Amino acid sequence: MADAVLCADGPVRSLVELSLVGEHRRGHGSLYSALSTGRVDVSRLRRALAAVPLPRAADGRLVLAADITCWLRPDAHTSPERILCHTYGRGKDQHIPVPGWPYSVICALETGRSSWTAPLDALRLAPGDDGATVTARQMRELIERLIEAGQWRQGDLDILVMVDAGYDVPRLAFLLKDLPVQVLAGCARTVSCAGPHRRANRTPWAARRVTAASSSSATRPPGAHPMPRPRLGPDFTARPPHRHGTGSTRG
């Protein structure tokens, strides 16, 4: 079957077409028998993905993005461990929970306008799982595989871990505090950064939050008092969202 996939003329649109390739040399029934008795070595696949060349940021560091994506299965009543997943845009001003399987997916990102990502790990959440705990354990195992594969060495820039604002960022950073990572979280208008910055009168791994919308005059009604501009430290820069700028952080 592998020979048939490699030697087929054009894309494979259905499995049964592989039995027509000369390199297959067997009947189409053997193809489905192989799939029924075959298995995927998930641990080996994860190690192999960690060893391939990965996209990187402009400064050469690894950037890992984690998010939870739901596979909705409302009609699969016999499927085990379904969870009510929040959905958006399925009705006017409605967020309808739909039964499905939530997956925590981690991808490697690159600098630029490309939408290509490199999926490195996926893990299905079970009922009762805590998102921050599962993501921290999943991210720790992935980073250990990346270090073992030589993707990060002593002296390299810290790995940037990006999540959305729905995560417990300070707790996630605390759970990964012994790894060479910096945790960055944000949404369309708010960015918060939790990193290993130790300062006086500030606890380590404290989350710093900067709301870019507070500095935009477009968000204030006419005649309102000017809103205070956010205080930006020496290690963070941001621009108002209406200028479509970028946010950057450095240790």
Secondary structure by P-SEA (a helix, b strand, c coil): caaaaaacccccccaaaaaacccccccaaaaaaaaaacccaaaaaaaaaaacbbbbcccbbbbbbbbbbbbcccccccccccccccccccccccccccbbbbbbbbbbbbcccccbbbbcbbbbbcccccaaaaaaaaaaaaaaaaaaacccccccccbbbbbccccaaaaaaaaaccccbbbbbbcccbbbbbcccccccccccbbbbbcccccccccccccccccccccccccccccccccbbbbbbcc
